[in-house]
């Protein structure tokens, strides 16, 4: 099972969200810990992956050798890729 690590930027965004959306994102990340590659898509021209949670996107980096998922950024789908 993979461990989750949140960057400071992603923690700030989760704290700003309402409780329902933040719980939904966290529960989706918890499900993703077992087999992350089946839940995510690779970003084009980037070493990172994206996880879709409703109108929000979670940009993550998967370190398979260390069994670590690093949550880099969380944002609304219209702003996250800019």
C-alpha positions in Angstrom: 0.0 0.0 0.0 1.3 3.4 -0.9 1.8 6.3 1.6 0.3 9.7 0.9 2.3 12.9 1.2 0.7 16.3 0.8 2.6 19.5 -0.2 1.9 22.7 1.7 0.0 24.1 -1.3 -2.3 21.1 -1.5 -3.0 21.2 2.2 -3.9 24.9 2.0 -6.4 24.2 -0.8 -8.0 21.4 1.1 -8.5 23.6 4.1 -10.2 26.3 1.9 -12.7 23.9 0.4 -16.0 23.0 2.1 -16.0 19.9 4.2 -18.0 17.8 1.7 -15.6 18.4 -1.2 -12.4 17.9 0.9 -13.8 14.6 2.3 -14.6 13.4 -1.2 -11.0 14.2 -2.4 -9.4 12.5 0.6 -11.6 9.4 0.3 -10.7 9.1 -3.4 -7.0 9.4 -2.5 -7.4 6.7 0.1 -9.0 4.4 -2.5 -6.1 5.2 -4.8 -3.5 4.1 -2.3 -3.9 0.4 -3.1 -3.4 0.5 -6.9 -2.8 4.1 -8.0 -2.1 3.4 -11.7 -5.7 2.1 -12.3 -7.2 5.4 -11.1 -5.0 8.0 -12.7 -4.1 9.2 -16.1 -0.7 10.4 -17.2 -0.3 14.1 -18.1 1.0 14.9 -21.5 4.6 16.2 -21.6 4.9 15.9 -17.8 6.1 13.2 -15.3 3.0 13.6 -13.2 -0.5 12.1 -13.2 -4.0 13.5 -12.7 -6.8 12.1 -10.6 -10.3 13.2 -11.3 -12.6 14.0 -8.4 -15.8 15.6 -9.7 -15.0 19.2 -10.7 -11.6 19.0 -9.1 -8.3 17.6 -10.3 -5.5 16.3 -8.2 -2.0 16.4 -9.7 0.1 13.6 -8.1 3.5 12.1 -8.5 3.8 8.3 -8.0 7.2 7.0 -6.7 6.7 3.2 -7.2 10.1 2.3 -5.8 9.4 4.0 -2.4 5.6 3.2 -2.4 4.8 6.9 -2.1 2.1 9.1 -3.7 3.0 12.9 -3.5 -0.1 15.2 -3.9 1.4 18.1 -5.7 -1.6 20.3 -6.4 -5.4 20.3 -6.1 -7.6 22.7 -8.0 -10.7 23.2 -9.9 -10.6 21.7 -13.4 -10.8 25.1 -15.2 -7.7 26.5 -13.3 -5.5 23.5 -12.6 -3.7 23.0 -15.9 -2.6 26.6 -16.3 
